[in-house]
Amino acid sequence: MEKFTDSQITELVRQLTRSHFDLEEGVERIIWVKNGNTQDVRLIEINRDVIPAGDFYPFYFAPSQDFPLPIHIADVTPEEWEQIQRGEIILPPEWALQKIEVFERSNV
């Protein structure tokens, strides 16, 4: 797999978040978790239109022509996001919220 610079990854993630905001009206905020392998993109999408799962279930998408890096995406409700922040829903270690970037519709 091709290696990308931090600035290239940032631009790829910005484009991805922009497209997710455009495609899904219910997405209120996207959290980019920057811990661990920097060539893997981990996103938490806070989406008012998803069914609450009560736990944390990220989906994996392999690199493709549309997005050349591995992507892990977890959709959570706004209430589940609050539970994550309070530690009531436990995240895997590589998803720790120590280093994040927050995207909102107004800043992408």
mmCIF file of the C-alpha atoms, coordinates in Angstrom:
data_MODEL
# 
_entry.id   MODEL 
# 
loop_
_atom_site.group_PDB 
_atom_site.id 
_atom_site.type_symbol 
_atom_site.label_atom_id 
_atom_site.label_alt_id 
_atom_site.label_comp_id 
_atom_site.label_asym_id 
_atom_site.label_entity_id 
_atom_site.label_seq_id 
_atom_site.pdbx_PDB_ins_code 
_atom_site.Cartn_x 
_atom_site.Cartn_y 
_atom_site.Cartn_z 
_atom_site.occupancy 
_atom_site.B_iso_or_equiv 
_atom_site.pdbx_formal_charge 
_atom_site.auth_seq_id 
_atom_site.auth_comp_id 
_atom_site.auth_asym_id 
_atom_site.auth_atom_id 
_atom_site.pdbx_PDB_model_num 
ATOM 1   C CA . MET A 1 1   ? 0.000   0.000  0.000  1.00 0.00 ? 1   MET A CA 1 
ATOM 2   C CA . GLU A 1 2   ? 1.203   3.487  -0.858 1.00 0.00 ? 2   GLU A CA 1 
ATOM 3   C CA . LYS A 1 3   ? 2.322   5.650  2.063  1.00 0.00 ? 3   LYS A CA 1 
ATOM 4   C CA . PHE A 1 4   ? 0.707   9.053  2.433  1.00 0.00 ? 4   PHE A CA 1 
ATOM 5   C CA . THR A 1 5   ? 1.929   12.139 4.259  1.00 0.00 ? 5   THR A CA 1 
ATOM 6   C CA . ASP A 1 6   ? -0.055  13.543 7.184  1.00 0.00 ? 6   ASP A CA 1 
ATOM 7   C CA . SER A 1 7   ? -1.257  16.450 5.040  1.00 0.00 ? 7   SER A CA 1 
ATOM 8   C CA . GLN A 1 8   ? -2.390  14.074 2.272  1.00 0.00 ? 8   GLN A CA 1 
ATOM 9   C CA . ILE A 1 9   ? -4.291  11.954 4.803  1.00 0.00 ? 9   ILE A CA 1 
ATOM 10  C CA . THR A 1 10  ? -5.896  15.073 6.281  1.00 0.00 ? 10  THR A CA 1 
ATOM 11  C CA . GLU A 1 11  ? -7.103  16.181 2.857  1.00 0.00 ? 11  GLU A CA 1 
ATOM 12  C CA . LEU A 1 12  ? -8.430  12.697 2.054  1.00 0.00 ? 12  LEU A CA 1 
ATOM 13  C CA . VAL A 1 13  ? -10.326 12.610 5.353  1.00 0.00 ? 13  VAL A CA 1 
ATOM 14  C CA . ARG A 1 14  ? -11.749 16.101 4.750  1.00 0.00 ? 14  ARG A CA 1 
ATOM 15  C CA . GLN A 1 15  ? -13.029 14.999 1.333  1.00 0.00 ? 15  GLN A CA 1 
ATOM 16  C CA . LEU A 1 16  ? -14.515 11.839 2.852  1.00 0.00 ? 16  LEU A CA 1 
ATOM 17  C CA . THR A 1 17  ? -16.264 13.699 5.656  1.00 0.00 ? 17  THR A CA 1 
ATOM 18  C CA . ARG A 1 18  ? -17.598 16.261 3.179  1.00 0.00 ? 18  ARG A CA 1 
ATOM 19  C CA . SER A 1 19  ? -19.118 13.475 1.088  1.00 0.00 ? 19  SER A CA 1 
ATOM 20  C CA . HIS A 1 20  ? -20.643 11.785 4.158  1.00 0.00 ? 20  HIS A CA 1 
ATOM 21  C CA . PHE A 1 21  ? -22.269 15.048 5.240  1.00 0.00 ? 21  PHE A CA 1 
ATOM 22  C CA . ASP A 1 22  ? -23.616 15.465 1.697  1.00 0.00 ? 22  ASP A CA 1 
ATOM 23  C CA . LEU A 1 23  ? -24.950 11.897 1.504  1.00 0.00 ? 23  LEU A CA 1 
ATOM 24  C CA . GLU A 1 24  ? -26.427 11.520 4.981  1.00 0.00 ? 24  GLU A CA 1 
ATOM 25  C CA . GLU A 1 25  ? -28.604 14.295 6.337  1.00 0.00 ? 25  GLU A CA 1 
ATOM 26  C CA . GLY A 1 26  ? -28.677 12.692 9.815  1.00 0.00 ? 26  GLY A CA 1 
ATOM 27  C CA . VAL A 1 27  ? -24.907 12.974 10.362 1.00 0.00 ? 27  VAL A CA 1 
ATOM 28  C CA . GLU A 1 28  ? -24.430 15.797 12.862 1.00 0.00 ? 28  GLU A CA 1 
ATOM 29  C CA . ARG A 1 29  ? -20.716 15.463 13.575 1.00 0.00 ? 29  ARG A CA 1 
ATOM 30  C CA . ILE A 1 30  ? -17.811 13.226 12.567 1.00 0.00 ? 30  ILE A CA 1 
ATOM 31  C CA . ILE A 1 31  ? -14.989 12.432 14.972 1.00 0.00 ? 31  ILE A CA 1 
ATOM 32  C CA . TRP A 1 32  ? -11.663 11.446 13.420 1.00 0.00 ? 32  TRP A CA 1 
ATOM 33  C CA . VAL A 1 33  ? -9.750  9.282  15.910 1.00 0.00 ? 33  VAL A CA 1 
ATOM 34  C CA . LYS A 1 34  ? -6.046  9.742  15.168 1.00 0.00 ? 34  LYS A CA 1 
ATOM 35  C CA . ASN A 1 35  ? -4.491  7.177  17.560 1.00 0.00 ? 35  ASN A CA 1 
ATOM 36  C CA . GLY A 1 36  ? -2.673  4.065  16.443 1.00 0.00 ? 36  GLY A CA 1 
ATOM 37  C CA . ASN A 1 37  ? -1.863  3.290  12.834 1.00 0.00 ? 37  ASN A CA 1 
ATOM 38  C CA . THR A 1 38  ? -1.909  6.632  11.042 1.00 0.00 ? 38  THR A CA 1 
ATOM 39  C CA . GLN A 1 39  ? -2.527  4.962  7.674  1.00 0.00 ? 39  GLN A CA 1 
ATOM 40  C CA . ASP A 1 40  ? -5.884  3.622  8.984  1.00 0.00 ? 40  ASP A CA 1 
ATOM 41  C CA . VAL A 1 41  ? -8.724  6.131  9.162  1.00 0.00 ? 41  VAL A CA 1 
ATOM 42  C CA . ARG A 1 42  ? -11.066 5.731  12.145 1.00 0.00 ? 42  ARG A CA 1 
ATOM 43  C CA . LEU A 1 43  ? -14.265 7.761  12.137 1.00 0.00 ? 43  LEU A CA 1 
ATOM 44  C CA . ILE A 1 44  ? -17.132 7.980  14.589 1.00 0.00 ? 44  ILE A CA 1 
ATOM 45  C CA . GLU A 1 45  ? -20.197 9.396  12.866 1.00 0.00 ? 45  GLU A CA 1 
ATOM 46  C CA . ILE A 1 46  ? -22.769 10.889 15.194 1.00 0.00 ? 46  ILE A CA 1 
ATOM 47  C CA . ASN A 1 47  ? -25.953 10.221 13.267 1.00 0.00 ? 47  ASN A CA 1 
ATOM 48  C CA . ARG A 1 48  ? -29.423 10.995 14.552 1.00 0.00 ? 48  ARG A CA 1 
ATOM 49  C CA . ASP A 1 49  ? -30.951 8.604  11.989 1.00 0.00 ? 49  ASP A CA 1 
ATOM 50  C CA . VAL A 1 50  ? -29.242 5.350  13.063 1.00 0.00 ? 50  VAL A CA 1 
ATOM 51  C CA . ILE A 1 51  ? -30.827 2.761  15.311 1.00 0.00 ? 51  ILE A CA 1 
ATOM 52  C CA . PRO A 1 52  ? -29.180 2.697  18.755 1.00 0.00 ? 52  PRO A CA 1 
ATOM 53  C CA . ALA A 1 53  ? -26.999 -0.392 19.210 1.00 0.00 ? 53  ALA A CA 1 
ATOM 54  C CA . GLY A 1 54  ? -26.031 0.202  22.836 1.00 0.00 ? 54  GLY A CA 1 
ATOM 55  C CA . ASP A 1 55  ? -22.450 -0.750 22.033 1.00 0.00 ? 55  ASP A CA 1 
ATOM 56  C CA . PHE A 1 56  ? -19.626 0.196  19.683 1.00 0.00 ? 56  PHE A CA 1 
ATOM 57  C CA . TYR A 1 57  ? -19.513 -1.605 16.319 1.00 0.00 ? 57  TYR A CA 1 
ATOM 58  C CA . PRO A 1 58  ? -17.140 -0.157 13.710 1.00 0.00 ? 58  PRO A CA 1 
ATOM 59  C CA . PHE A 1 59  ? -17.348 -1.341 10.099 1.00 0.00 ? 59  PHE A CA 1 
ATOM 60  C CA . TYR A 1 60  ? -14.211 -1.909 8.038  1.00 0.00 ? 60  TYR A CA 1 
ATOM 61  C CA . PHE A 1 61  ? -13.787 -0.801 4.428  1.00 0.00 ? 61  PHE A CA 1 
ATOM 62  C CA . ALA A 1 62  ? -10.705 -1.884 2.486  1.00 0.00 ? 62  ALA A CA 1 
ATOM 63  C CA . PRO A 1 63  ? -8.747  0.630  0.422  1.00 0.00 ? 63  PRO A CA 1 
ATOM 64  C CA . SER A 1 64  ? -10.329 1.279  -2.971 1.00 0.00 ? 64  SER A CA 1 
ATOM 65  C CA . GLN A 1 65  ? -10.079 3.578  -5.949 1.00 0.00 ? 65  GLN A CA 1 
ATOM 66  C CA . ASP A 1 66  ? -12.492 5.946  -4.220 1.00 0.00 ? 66  ASP A CA 1 
ATOM 67  C CA . PHE A 1 67  ? -10.502 6.037  -0.974 1.00 0.00 ? 67  PHE A CA 1 
ATOM 68  C CA . PRO A 1 68  ? -6.962  4.612  -0.928 1.00 0.00 ? 68  PRO A CA 1 
ATOM 69  C CA . LEU A 1 69  ? -6.693  3.945  2.831  1.00 0.00 ? 69  LEU A CA 1 
ATOM 70  C CA . PRO A 1 70  ? -8.392  1.439  5.145  1.00 0.00 ? 70  PRO A CA 1 
ATOM 71  C CA . ILE A 1 71  ? -11.437 2.993  6.815  1.00 0.00 ? 71  ILE A CA 1 
ATOM 72  C CA . HIS A 1 72  ? -13.134 2.008  10.055 1.00 0.00 ? 72  HIS A CA 1 
ATOM 73  C CA . ILE A 1 73  ? -16.468 3.765  10.644 1.00 0.00 ? 73  ILE A CA 1 
ATOM 74  C CA . ALA A 1 74  ? -18.804 3.517  13.606 1.00 0.00 ? 74  ALA A CA 1 
ATOM 75  C CA . ASP A 1 75  ? -22.240 5.121  13.475 1.00 0.00 ? 75  ASP A CA 1 
ATOM 76  C CA . VAL A 1 76  ? -23.599 6.140  16.856 1.00 0.00 ? 76  VAL A CA 1 
ATOM 77  C CA . THR A 1 77  ? -26.600 8.129  17.976 1.00 0.00 ? 77  THR A CA 1 
ATOM 78  C CA . PRO A 1 78  ? -26.087 11.461 19.753 1.00 0.00 ? 78  PRO A CA 1 
ATOM 79  C CA . GLU A 1 79  ? -27.091 9.712  23.007 1.00 0.00 ? 79  GLU A CA 1 
ATOM 80  C CA . GLU A 1 80  ? -24.540 6.928  22.429 1.00 0.00 ? 80  GLU A CA 1 
ATOM 81  C CA . TRP A 1 81  ? -21.871 9.571  21.777 1.00 0.00 ? 81  TRP A CA 1 
ATOM 82  C CA . GLU A 1 82  ? -22.673 11.072 25.171 1.00 0.00 ? 82  GLU A CA 1 
ATOM 83  C CA . GLN A 1 83  ? -22.397 7.579  26.726 1.00 0.00 ? 83  GLN A CA 1 
ATOM 84  C CA . ILE A 1 84  ? -19.003 7.099  25.037 1.00 0.00 ? 84  ILE A CA 1 
ATOM 85  C CA . GLN A 1 85  ? -17.767 10.408 26.426 1.00 0.00 ? 85  GLN A CA 1 
ATOM 86  C CA . ARG A 1 86  ? -18.945 9.432  29.930 1.00 0.00 ? 86  ARG A CA 1 
ATOM 87  C CA . GLY A 1 87  ? -17.221 6.023  29.650 1.00 0.00 ? 87  GLY A CA 1 
ATOM 88  C CA . GLU A 1 88  ? -20.496 4.090  29.718 1.00 0.00 ? 88  GLU A CA 1 
ATOM 89  C CA . ILE A 1 89  ? -19.808 2.618  26.270 1.00 0.00 ? 89  ILE A CA 1 
ATOM 90  C CA . ILE A 1 90  ? -16.222 1.379  26.202 1.00 0.00 ? 90  ILE A CA 1 
ATOM 91  C CA . LEU A 1 91  ? -14.129 1.885  23.080 1.00 0.00 ? 91  LEU A CA 1 
ATOM 92  C CA . PRO A 1 92  ? -11.354 -0.457 21.917 1.00 0.00 ? 92  PRO A CA 1 
ATOM 93  C CA . PRO A 1 93  ? -7.876  0.875  22.880 1.00 0.00 ? 93  PRO A CA 1 
ATOM 94  C CA . GLU A 1 94  ? -7.039  2.002  19.324 1.00 0.00 ? 94  GLU A CA 1 
ATOM 95  C CA . TRP A 1 95  ? -10.191 4.156  19.421 1.00 0.00 ? 95  TRP A CA 1 
ATOM 96  C CA . ALA A 1 96  ? -9.215  6.123  22.561 1.00 0.00 ? 96  ALA A CA 1 
ATOM 97  C CA . LEU A 1 97  ? -10.343 9.730  22.311 1.00 0.00 ? 97  LEU A CA 1 
ATOM 98  C CA . GLN A 1 98  ? -6.981  11.235 23.290 1.00 0.00 ? 98  GLN A CA 1 
ATOM 99  C CA . LYS A 1 99  ? -6.189  12.583 19.832 1.00 0.00 ? 99  LYS A CA 1 
ATOM 100 C CA . ILE A 1 100 ? -9.201  13.529 17.750 1.00 0.00 ? 100 ILE A CA 1 
ATOM 101 C CA . GLU A 1 101 ? -10.359 16.034 15.179 1.00 0.00 ? 101 GLU A CA 1 
ATOM 102 C CA . VAL A 1 102 ? -14.019 17.027 15.068 1.00 0.00 ? 102 VAL A CA 1 
ATOM 103 C CA . PHE A 1 103 ? -15.781 17.805 11.805 1.00 0.00 ? 103 PHE A CA 1 
ATOM 104 C CA . GLU A 1 104 ? -19.117 19.550 11.650 1.00 0.00 ? 104 GLU A CA 1 
ATOM 105 C CA . ARG A 1 105 ? -21.066 20.560 8.592  1.00 0.00 ? 105 ARG A CA 1 
ATOM 106 C CA . SER A 1 106 ? -19.824 24.121 9.053  1.00 0.00 ? 106 SER A CA 1 
ATOM 107 C CA . ASN A 1 107 ? -16.071 23.280 9.086  1.00 0.00 ? 107 ASN A CA 1 
ATOM 108 C CA . VAL A 1 108 ? -15.470 20.883 6.160  1.00 0.00 ? 108 VAL A CA 1 
# 
